[in-house]
Structures are given as C-alpha cells and as structure tokens.
Amino acid sequence: MKVGYADAWAVGQSLDLDLAYEGNPSGNTRNGRIDYAFYSKQAAHLKLRKARVFDTRDGKGAMPSDHRPLLVTFDVK
C-alpha cells in the first residue's frame, strides 16, 4: 500500500501539520494505529493542510469505540 500511496497522518507528523489530543500526541489506539487515510503519491493536485485525531472520550474517560477518528484536510489545486 505504501508504495503508491502516502499515509496522511505520517506525512502530517513529518511536516508538523498533525494535531492529536493531550495524552495521545501520536494518535495511537492503545499501542498502535488502526485508522488510516491514504492518498496517491501521484496526486500532484493535492496539498496536505492538516491531519487531526479526535478525542472521543466522555466526561468519565470512557471511549465509545477502539477507533480514533482521523480527519485529513487537503487543498485541491
């Protein structure tokens, strides 16, 4: 997959365009990632603007899912 496609979260981290919540700056689920957004490395018309992982815990710290929602924003030329 990574041969022809870029991992938007990893690219965002390398360009300091990433944002995750306090206590989870790497955007992980437990010990790793399970949610991804890939885009074609040939997509010259896309420019990554930001990649964000959301905190979905409730007021008591309970998580409704083991997934961390990932939102990736691009500019389209």
Backbone atoms as SQL, in Angstrom:
CREATE TABLE atoms (id INTEGER PRIMARY KEY, chain TEXT, resi INTEGER, resn TEXT, atom TEXT, x REAL, y REAL, z REAL);
INSERT INTO atoms VALUES
  (1, 'A', 1, 'MET', 'N', 0.820, -1.194, 0.000),
  (2, 'A', 1, 'MET', 'CA', 0.000, 0.000, 0.000),
  (3, 'A', 1, 'MET', 'C', 0.863, 1.257, 0.000),
  (4, 'A', 2, 'LYS', 'N', 1.930, 1.225, 0.779),
  (5, 'A', 2, 'LYS', 'CA', 2.769, 2.419, 0.924),
  (6, 'A', 2, 'LYS', 'C', 3.664, 2.689, -0.280),
  (7, 'A', 3, 'VAL', 'N', 3.690, 1.786, -1.249),
  (8, 'A', 3, 'VAL', 'CA', 4.492, 2.009, -2.447),
  (9, 'A', 3, 'VAL', 'C', 3.884, 3.124, -3.295),
  (10, 'A', 4, 'GLY', 'N', 2.576, 3.072, -3.511),
  (11, 'A', 4, 'GLY', 'CA', 1.915, 4.053, -4.366),
  (12, 'A', 4, 'GLY', 'C', 1.119, 5.113, -3.630),
  (13, 'A', 5, 'TYR', 'N', 0.980, 4.929, -2.308),
  (14, 'A', 5, 'TYR', 'CA', 0.141, 5.841, -1.533),
  (15, 'A', 5, 'TYR', 'C', 0.884, 6.370, -0.318),
  (16, 'A', 6, 'ALA', 'N', 0.539, 7.580, 0.081),
  (17, 'A', 6, 'ALA', 'CA', 1.142, 8.205, 1.252),
  (18, 'A', 6, 'ALA', 'C', 0.167, 8.109, 2.422),
  (19, 'A', 7, 'ASP', 'N', 0.699, 7.873, 3.591),
  (20, 'A', 7, 'ASP', 'CA', -0.064, 7.833, 4.837),
  (21, 'A', 7, 'ASP', 'C', -0.210, 9.277, 5.318),
  (22, 'A', 8, 'ALA', 'N', -1.404, 9.840, 5.226),
  (23, 'A', 8, 'ALA', 'CA', -1.610, 11.260, 5.516),
  (24, 'A', 8, 'ALA', 'C', -1.210, 11.636, 6.947),
  (25, 'A', 9, 'TRP', 'N', -1.467, 10.766, 7.919),
  (26, 'A', 9, 'TRP', 'CA', -1.090, 11.081, 9.303),
  (27, 'A', 9, 'TRP', 'C', 0.434, 11.151, 9.435),
  (28, 'A', 10, 'ALA', 'N', 1.139, 10.197, 8.882),
  (29, 'A', 10, 'ALA', 'CA', 2.607, 10.184, 8.958),
  (30, 'A', 10, 'ALA', 'C', 3.198, 11.394, 8.236),
  (31, 'A', 11, 'VAL', 'N', 2.653, 11.736, 7.076),
  (32, 'A', 11, 'VAL', 'CA', 3.123, 12.922, 6.348),
  (33, 'A', 11, 'VAL', 'C', 2.844, 14.172, 7.179),
  (34, 'A', 12, 'GLY', 'N', 1.650, 14.251, 7.755),
  (35, 'A', 12, 'GLY', 'CA', 1.310, 15.387, 8.602),
  (36, 'A', 12, 'GLY', 'C', 2.258, 15.538, 9.782),
  (37, 'A', 13, 'GLN', 'N', 2.623, 14.412, 10.394),
  (38, 'A', 13, 'GLN', 'CA', 3.585, 14.470, 11.504),
  (39, 'A', 13, 'GLN', 'C', 4.942, 14.978, 11.020),
  (40, 'A', 14, 'SER', 'N', 5.386, 14.514, 9.880),
  (41, 'A', 14, 'SER', 'CA', 6.707, 14.913, 9.379),
  (42, 'A', 14, 'SER', 'C', 6.751, 16.385, 8.994),
  (43, 'A', 15, 'LEU', 'N', 5.585, 16.957, 8.634),
  (44, 'A', 15, 'LEU', 'CA', 5.513, 18.367, 8.234),
  (45, 'A', 15, 'LEU', 'C', 4.981, 19.268, 9.354),
  (46, 'A', 16, 'ASP', 'N', 4.799, 18.703, 10.541),
  (47, 'A', 16, 'ASP', 'CA', 4.246, 19.427, 11.691),
  (48, 'A', 16, 'ASP', 'C', 2.857, 19.991, 11.382),
  (49, 'A', 17, 'LEU', 'N', 2.056, 19.195, 10.675),
  (50, 'A', 17, 'LEU', 'CA', 0.680, 19.560, 10.345),
  (51, 'A', 17, 'LEU', 'C', -0.312, 18.690, 11.105),
  (52, 'A', 18, 'ASP', 'N', 0.201, 17.926, 12.075),
  (53, 'A', 18, 'ASP', 'CA', -0.641, 16.990, 12.808),
  (54, 'A', 18, 'ASP', 'C', -1.159, 17.615, 14.102),
  (55, 'A', 19, 'LEU', 'N', -2.299, 17.125, 14.538),
  (56, 'A', 19, 'LEU', 'CA', -2.880, 17.557, 15.796),
  (57, 'A', 19, 'LEU', 'C', -3.614, 16.377, 16.403),
  (58, 'A', 20, 'ALA', 'N', -3.218, 16.007, 17.586),
  (59, 'A', 20, 'ALA', 'CA', -3.918, 14.978, 18.339),
  (60, 'A', 20, 'ALA', 'C', -4.208, 15.569, 19.708),
  (61, 'A', 21, 'TYR', 'N', -4.905, 14.843, 20.507),
  (62, 'A', 21, 'TYR', 'CA', -5.298, 15.378, 21.793),
  (63, 'A', 21, 'TYR', 'C', -4.266, 15.085, 22.880),
  (64, 'A', 22, 'GLU', 'N', -4.353, 15.850, 23.969),
  (65, 'A', 22, 'GLU', 'CA', -3.412, 15.715, 25.080),
  (66, 'A', 22, 'GLU', 'C', -3.414, 14.281, 25.601),
  (67, 'A', 23, 'GLY', 'N', -2.246, 13.761, 25.829),
  (68, 'A', 23, 'GLY', 'CA', -2.101, 12.395, 26.309),
  (69, 'A', 23, 'GLY', 'C', -1.976, 11.369, 25.201),
  (70, 'A', 24, 'ASN', 'N', -2.160, 11.772, 23.951),
  (71, 'A', 24, 'ASN', 'CA', -2.041, 10.851, 22.825),
  (72, 'A', 24, 'ASN', 'C', -1.496, 11.589, 21.599),
  (73, 'A', 25, 'PRO', 'N', -0.320, 12.200, 21.712),
  (74, 'A', 25, 'PRO', 'CA', 0.204, 13.002, 20.605),
  (75, 'A', 25, 'PRO', 'C', 0.510, 12.199, 19.342),
  (76, 'A', 26, 'SER', 'N', 0.687, 10.885, 19.466),
  (77, 'A', 26, 'SER', 'CA', 0.996, 10.080, 18.287),
  (78, 'A', 26, 'SER', 'C', -0.258, 9.583, 17.579),
  (79, 'A', 27, 'GLY', 'N', -1.445, 9.842, 18.153),
  (80, 'A', 27, 'GLY', 'CA', -2.690, 9.435, 17.509),
  (81, 'A', 27, 'GLY', 'C', -2.963, 7.948, 17.560),
  (82, 'A', 28, 'ASN', 'N', -2.347, 7.255, 18.490),
  (83, 'A', 28, 'ASN', 'CA', -2.469, 5.800, 18.570),
  (84, 'A', 28, 'ASN', 'C', -3.765, 5.326, 19.213),
  (85, 'A', 29, 'THR', 'N', -4.117, 4.097, 18.899),
  (86, 'A', 29, 'THR', 'CA', -5.141, 3.343, 19.609),
  (87, 'A', 29, 'THR', 'C', -4.390, 2.281, 20.378),
  (88, 'A', 30, 'ARG', 'N', -4.418, 2.397, 21.672),
  (89, 'A', 30, 'ARG', 'CA', -3.620, 1.541, 22.552),
  (90, 'A', 30, 'ARG', 'C', -2.152, 1.662, 22.170),
  (91, 'A', 31, 'ASN', 'N', -1.562, 0.637, 21.577),
  (92, 'A', 31, 'ASN', 'CA', -0.124, 0.661, 21.276),
  (93, 'A', 31, 'ASN', 'C', 0.207, 0.916, 19.814),
  (94, 'A', 32, 'GLY', 'N', -0.768, 1.228, 19.005),
  (95, 'A', 32, 'GLY', 'CA', -0.508, 1.456, 17.584),
  (96, 'A', 32, 'GLY', 'C', -1.685, 2.125, 16.916),
  (97, 'A', 33, 'ARG', 'N', -1.586, 2.281, 15.620),
  (98, 'A', 33, 'ARG', 'CA', -2.658, 2.899, 14.848),
  (99, 'A', 33, 'ARG', 'C', -3.476, 1.839, 14.135),
  (100, 'A', 34, 'ILE', 'N', -4.789, 2.085, 14.048),
  (101, 'A', 34, 'ILE', 'CA', -5.652, 1.196, 13.270),
  (102, 'A', 34, 'ILE', 'C', -6.492, 1.984, 12.269),
  (103, 'A', 35, 'ASP', 'N', -6.403, 3.307, 12.321),
  (104, 'A', 35, 'ASP', 'CA', -7.159, 4.154, 11.397),
  (105, 'A', 35, 'ASP', 'C', -6.199, 4.930, 10.508),
  (106, 'A', 36, 'TYR', 'N', -6.449, 4.880, 9.212),
  (107, 'A', 36, 'TYR', 'CA', -5.541, 5.479, 8.241),
  (108, 'A', 36, 'TYR', 'C', -6.310, 6.251, 7.182),
  (109, 'A', 37, 'ALA', 'N', -5.629, 7.204, 6.584),
  (110, 'A', 37, 'ALA', 'CA', -6.115, 7.886, 5.389),
  (111, 'A', 37, 'ALA', 'C', -4.932, 7.923, 4.424),
  (112, 'A', 38, 'PHE', 'N', -5.062, 7.232, 3.319),
  (113, 'A', 38, 'PHE', 'CA', -4.010, 7.189, 2.312),
  (114, 'A', 38, 'PHE', 'C', -4.424, 8.029, 1.109),
  (115, 'A', 39, 'TYR', 'N', -3.439, 8.616, 0.442),
  (116, 'A', 39, 'TYR', 'CA', -3.702, 9.337, -0.805),
  (117, 'A', 39, 'TYR', 'C', -2.577, 9.028, -1.781),
  (118, 'A', 40, 'SER', 'N', -2.897, 9.094, -3.047),
  (119, 'A', 40, 'SER', 'CA', -1.950, 8.731, -4.083),
  (120, 'A', 40, 'SER', 'C', -0.730, 9.655, -4.076),
  (121, 'A', 41, 'LYS', 'N', 0.435, 9.068, -4.164),
  (122, 'A', 41, 'LYS', 'CA', 1.661, 9.860, -4.267),
  (123, 'A', 41, 'LYS', 'C', 1.720, 10.605, -5.599),
  (124, 'A', 42, 'GLN', 'N', 0.925, 10.179, -6.566),
  (125, 'A', 42, 'GLN', 'CA', 0.872, 10.819, -7.879),
  (126, 'A', 42, 'GLN', 'C', -0.138, 11.974, -7.928),
  (127, 'A', 43, 'ALA', 'N', -0.847, 12.214, -6.840),
  (128, 'A', 43, 'ALA', 'CA', -1.886, 13.254, -6.808),
  (129, 'A', 43, 'ALA', 'C', -1.242, 14.622, -6.571),
  (130, 'A', 44, 'ALA', 'N', -0.609, 15.151, -7.604),
  (131, 'A', 44, 'ALA', 'CA', 0.093, 16.436, -7.503),
  (132, 'A', 44, 'ALA', 'C', -0.855, 17.591, -7.223),
  (133, 'A', 45, 'HIS', 'N', -2.148, 17.400, -7.474),
  (134, 'A', 45, 'HIS', 'CA', -3.131, 18.461, -7.248),
  (135, 'A', 45, 'HIS', 'C', -3.593, 18.539, -5.789),
  (136, 'A', 46, 'LEU', 'N', -3.113, 17.624, -4.924),
  (137, 'A', 46, 'LEU', 'CA', -3.464, 17.649, -3.510),
  (138, 'A', 46, 'LEU', 'C', -2.312, 18.174, -2.675),
  (139, 'A', 47, 'LYS', 'N', -2.624, 19.081, -1.756),
  (140, 'A', 47, 'LYS', 'CA', -1.636, 19.565, -0.789),
  (141, 'A', 47, 'LYS', 'C', -2.212, 19.346, 0.604),
  (142, 'A', 48, 'LEU', 'N', -1.513, 18.563, 1.407),
  (143, 'A', 48, 'LEU', 'CA', -1.965, 18.274, 2.762),
  (144, 'A', 48, 'LEU', 'C', -1.937, 19.542, 3.598),
  (145, 'A', 49, 'ARG', 'N', -3.047, 19.856, 4.235),
  (146, 'A', 49, 'ARG', 'CA', -3.135, 21.051, 5.094),
  (147, 'A', 49, 'ARG', 'C', -3.032, 20.678, 6.563),
  (148, 'A', 50, 'LYS', 'N', -3.738, 19.596, 6.971),
  (149, 'A', 50, 'LYS', 'CA', -3.634, 19.135, 8.353),
  (150, 'A', 50, 'LYS', 'C', -4.210, 17.738, 8.482),
  (151, 'A', 51, 'ALA', 'N', -3.784, 17.082, 9.531),
  (152, 'A', 51, 'ALA', 'CA', -4.299, 15.766, 9.885),
  (153, 'A', 51, 'ALA', 'C', -4.591, 15.801, 11.378),
  (154, 'A', 52, 'ARG', 'N', -5.803, 15.415, 11.748),
  (155, 'A', 52, 'ARG', 'CA', -6.217, 15.548, 13.139),
  (156, 'A', 52, 'ARG', 'C', -6.851, 14.263, 13.636),
  (157, 'A', 53, 'VAL', 'N', -6.455, 13.855, 14.841),
  (158, 'A', 53, 'VAL', 'CA', -7.061, 12.725, 15.532),
  (159, 'A', 53, 'VAL', 'C', -7.891, 13.297, 16.678),
  (160, 'A', 54, 'PHE', 'N', -9.146, 12.862, 16.775),
  (161, 'A', 54, 'PHE', 'CA', -10.074, 13.405, 17.762),
  (162, 'A', 54, 'PHE', 'C', -10.156, 12.555, 19.029),
  (163, 'A', 55, 'ASP', 'N', -10.392, 13.233, 20.135),
  (164, 'A', 55, 'ASP', 'CA', -10.628, 12.592, 21.421),
  (165, 'A', 55, 'ASP', 'C', -12.130, 12.359, 21.538),
  (166, 'A', 56, 'THR', 'N', -12.546, 11.106, 21.648),
  (167, 'A', 56, 'THR', 'CA', -13.972, 10.794, 21.725),
  (168, 'A', 56, 'THR', 'C', -14.390, 10.308, 23.109),
  (169, 'A', 57, 'ARG', 'N', -13.510, 10.486, 24.098),
  (170, 'A', 57, 'ARG', 'CA', -13.853, 10.058, 25.460),
  (171, 'A', 57, 'ARG', 'C', -14.991, 10.920, 26.014),
  (172, 'A', 58, 'ASP', 'N', -15.826, 10.294, 26.850),
  (173, 'A', 58, 'ASP', 'CA', -16.870, 11.067, 27.502),
  (174, 'A', 58, 'ASP', 'C', -16.295, 11.702, 28.778),
  (175, 'A', 59, 'GLY', 'N', -17.119, 12.366, 29.550),
  (176, 'A', 59, 'GLY', 'CA', -16.674, 13.066, 30.751),
  (177, 'A', 59, 'GLY', 'C', -16.023, 12.172, 31.791),
  (178, 'A', 60, 'LYS', 'N', -16.319, 10.873, 31.735),
  (179, 'A', 60, 'LYS', 'CA', -15.736, 9.919, 32.680),
  (180, 'A', 60, 'LYS', 'C', -14.524, 9.198, 32.097),
  (181, 'A', 61, 'GLY', 'N', -14.161, 9.555, 30.876),
  (182, 'A', 61, 'GLY', 'CA', -12.997, 8.940, 30.234),
  (183, 'A', 61, 'GLY', 'C', -13.293, 7.682, 29.445),
  (184, 'A', 62, 'ALA', 'N', -14.573, 7.304, 29.341),
  (185, 'A', 62, 'ALA', 'CA', -14.931, 6.092, 28.592),
  (186, 'A', 62, 'ALA', 'C', -14.920, 6.373, 27.097),
  (187, 'A', 63, 'MET', 'N', -14.410, 5.407, 26.342),
  (188, 'A', 63, 'MET', 'CA', -14.353, 5.510, 24.887),
  (189, 'A', 63, 'MET', 'C', -15.512, 4.712, 24.285),
  (190, 'A', 64, 'PRO', 'N', -16.255, 5.278, 23.343),
  (191, 'A', 64, 'PRO', 'CA', -17.348, 4.541, 22.708),
  (192, 'A', 64, 'PRO', 'C', -16.853, 3.496, 21.704),
  (193, 'A', 65, 'SER', 'N', -15.581, 3.590, 21.322),
  (194, 'A', 65, 'SER', 'CA', -15.020, 2.692, 20.313),
  (195, 'A', 65, 'SER', 'C', -13.512, 2.584, 20.527),
  (196, 'A', 66, 'ASP', 'N', -12.903, 1.579, 19.925),
  (197, 'A', 66, 'ASP', 'CA', -11.445, 1.483, 19.988),
  (198, 'A', 66, 'ASP', 'C', -10.794, 2.268, 18.858),
  (199, 'A', 67, 'HIS', 'N', -11.581, 2.925, 18.023),
  (200, 'A', 67, 'HIS', 'CA', -11.056, 3.729, 16.928),
  (201, 'A', 67, 'HIS', 'C', -10.906, 5.182, 17.348),
  (202, 'A', 68, 'ARG', 'N', -9.926, 5.841, 16.776),
  (203, 'A', 68, 'ARG', 'CA', -9.723, 7.272, 16.974),
  (204, 'A', 68, 'ARG', 'C', -10.016, 7.947, 15.643),
  (205, 'A', 69, 'PRO', 'N', -11.104, 8.722, 15.559),
  (206, 'A', 69, 'PRO', 'CA', -11.446, 9.354, 14.285),
  (207, 'A', 69, 'PRO', 'C', -10.302, 10.212, 13.751),
  (208, 'A', 70, 'LEU', 'N', -10.037, 10.090, 12.478),
  (209, 'A', 70, 'LEU', 'CA', -8.967, 10.810, 11.794),
  (210, 'A', 70, 'LEU', 'C', -9.596, 11.663, 10.701),
  (211, 'A', 71, 'LEU', 'N', -9.300, 12.954, 10.736),
  (212, 'A', 71, 'LEU', 'CA', -9.774, 13.876, 9.709),
  (213, 'A', 71, 'LEU', 'C', -8.567, 14.459, 9.011),
  (214, 'A', 72, 'VAL', 'N', -8.526, 14.348, 7.697),
  (215, 'A', 72, 'VAL', 'CA', -7.427, 14.873, 6.904),
  (216, 'A', 72, 'VAL', 'C', -7.980, 15.949, 5.972),
  (217, 'A', 73, 'THR', 'N', -7.312, 17.087, 5.940),
  (218, 'A', 73, 'THR', 'CA', -7.756, 18.197, 5.100),
  (219, 'A', 73, 'THR', 'C', -6.711, 18.476, 4.035),
  (220, 'A', 74, 'PHE', 'N', -7.174, 18.621, 2.788),
  (221, 'A', 74, 'PHE', 'CA', -6.303, 18.910, 1.662),
  (222, 'A', 74, 'PHE', 'C', -6.763, 20.191, 0.976),
  (223, 'A', 75, 'ASP', 'N', -5.816, 20.878, 0.363),
  (224, 'A', 75, 'ASP', 'CA', -6.133, 21.897, -0.625),
  (225, 'A', 75, 'ASP', 'C', -6.097, 21.180, -1.968),
  (226, 'A', 76, 'VAL', 'N', -7.038, 21.502, -2.830),
  (227, 'A', 76, 'VAL', 'CA', -7.077, 20.926, -4.171),
  (228, 'A', 76, 'VAL', 'C', -6.764, 22.024, -5.163),
  (229, 'A', 77, 'LYS', 'N', -5.694, 21.831, -5.940),
  (230, 'A', 77, 'LYS', 'CA', -5.266, 22.835, -6.910),
  (231, 'A', 77, 'LYS', 'C', -6.047, 22.703, -8.185);
